[in-house]
Amino acid sequence: MASNTRPSAPDLLCTDLLQRFQFAILEHVTGADFRIIGHPPAWLFTLYPDARNNLPLSIDARTPVLQNFLADAADAWQTDGDDIAHSGFWSEQPEAEEPRHFHAMALRHGPSRLLLIQHSTAAYDQQATLLQRARDQVLRQHEHNRGHQRAQHELTTKLVDMERSRDDVAVILQQLGLATLLIDQEGQVRFLSASAARLLDTPATGGPNGLLWETLLPLTKPDRLALQSMLQQPASRRERVQCHVETQAGRHLWLEIELQDDPRDTGTKIMFLHDMTDVHHLRRLLELKAHYHDLVGKSRGMTQIYEQIQDLARVDSTVLIEGETGTGKELVARALHQASARHKGPFIAANCAGLTDSLLGSQLFGHKKGAFTGAIDDQQGLFEAAQGGVLFLDEIGDIPHNVQTNLLRVLQEKEVTRLGETRPRKVNVRVLTATHHNLSQDVAKGTFRADLLYRIRVSRIQLPPLRDRKEDIPLLVASFLTEGRASMGKIIHRASPAAMAALMEYHWPGNVRELKSTIECAMIHCKGDTLEATDLPPELRQGPTDSPCEVVPHGDERSRFVAALGQARGNRTKAARLLGMSRATFYRRLSELDLPTR
Ligand SMILES: Nc1ncnc2c1ncn2[C@@H]1O[C@H](COP(=O)(O)OP(=O)(O)OP(=O)(O)O)[C@@H](O)[C@H]1O
């Protein structure tokens, strides 16, 4: 075990708690060198066997994601605030072992630059489940917190042995440094330890002061009821109660409250307050920053998008989502739907590109039987289908003029009239739209109605291209490897440092969609458990290659399209995927390039 532990008294509980969570705590020394704080978990030595003897521990290409993360960590260490940098989840598979999943956080603690690495015990490809489980795990692990149990044992023994006055109890509680209250049968606070007073931003009280615990602890009603009910339970059936408290100084705390009987008088209860606020914040940060619904990314650009989505989820306005092809516009629309009060209603996506006036009109607004040739039945449109939910209109810049006029009317009146009918029907639908066009320019050119633009652009979200947020690439790669593992059944856990460098270097004109198809393609050709640079398409590599990976050659755009169609044997969906673009964009470019769309 590492010998240079630094157990300063106030940090002991915290360090112990982090270790309970399987955190390895490293302090930055210089460059990639770190000093291990406390007792490192055994898994650290499976990653860095030499750390057992050769301190300091040097982070290197054995953990490429972690090595990569050091650049982000350096930024977080430089700030004076409470910035925490998150690596997101990644996997390592030490020789002859099951894959293990990790995430790391970098933060400053006074002058110390800390790197916390956590071994995540659940499968990281089920992050949502993991977060829920992690929370349960927090509770379970905390339950077994040895330091705390020792303290409680010591307390109980002393109470039984000594049978002294309450003053003695108070002295012991005080010395143990735990946040505790003693409450009598009437619910009055008989004692409040200095730690508890500090935690609650209230003066300590060594003796009875007539204050009820409900007054001292400003809990929400459900939390108060839960605690009251726990007070009635026999000791064997009591569980910890999780509570949120806003202190007198306005601080928000997340506590777990544990109740014990005073061994000399079971009418008196000892309340232990466990402060879980940091853990709560860390988890929230982790949850908020590394991914949001199905969106992956922890760059500043993406975290700002997550915040925007959260804000816009609270209102019901139309939103225009702008961004290059493959930047995740549809995922943003889906996240907005999921985060909003309409999440129980439907999410209907319609692509407006490449459809004629009447087809798109009938698709959106519905039609009456006989309204046009082929209208063999009454048919509701997508507006009606999205009733109570969200209608996402992709490629809104491509809708024909006639449909623009009808759409404007629906947005204004909140009612649709099916083609061939005169009776309008009320609709309650939130409309989200997306485009890669510059709609202001389309308005200037006269191809898009200005009044419709103002209607749909009440709020806007602008997605950054991938080349402007390359720090998201390792996280996206990890996420696509996970998806690929599930769908292809190939156990590939990581990209080699050289492959990762090539992925970071490339300019990604097709953005995240192109990255995703690149990883899928590379996984097909990968022979081992690590993606190598040679598994990547040639445009990402330097020098010639004999990789059999299916790729589209460089050259002018028309030849690239022709080559892609050839490779895909005329299958347009496959050709679009090879070029890293959506079908809609592919069809649009085909007609712009004067290539057959059928
Ligand atoms: N931030 C992201 N995290 C994870 N996957 C992403 C992200 N952004 C895009 N993707 C993936 O890339 C692909 C394209 O995403 P999406 O269809 O949302 O892009 P788009 O901007 O709407 O594209 P287009 O303009 O071509 O229709 C999808 O497979 C999606 O899952």
The ligand as an ORCA input file, in Angstrom:
! r2SCAN-3c Opt
* xyz 0 1
  N     -24.084     15.116    -29.245
  C     -24.326     13.899    -29.740
  N     -24.203     12.815    -28.970
  C     -24.419     11.577    -29.446
  N     -24.800     11.307    -30.706
  C     -24.954     12.357    -31.527
  C     -24.733     13.706    -31.089
  N     -24.974     14.522    -32.121
  C     -25.328     13.742    -33.154
  N     -25.312     12.444    -32.800
  C     -25.602     11.286    -33.671
  O     -25.308     11.704    -34.996
  C     -26.348     11.319    -35.874
  C     -26.977     12.544    -36.499
  O     -27.735     13.232    -35.525
  P     -29.041     14.088    -35.918
  O     -29.872     13.337    -36.906
  O     -29.683     14.541    -34.652
  O     -28.300     15.297    -36.655
  P     -28.952     16.466    -37.497
  O     -28.197     17.702    -37.145
  O     -30.439     16.482    -37.265
  O     -28.580     16.022    -38.973
  P     -29.256     16.514    -40.383
  O     -29.170     17.997    -40.428
  O     -28.351     15.895    -41.384
  O     -30.647     15.968    -40.370
  C     -27.312     10.479    -35.084
  O     -26.954      9.127    -35.223
  C     -27.093     10.924    -33.678
  O     -27.380      9.900    -32.779
*
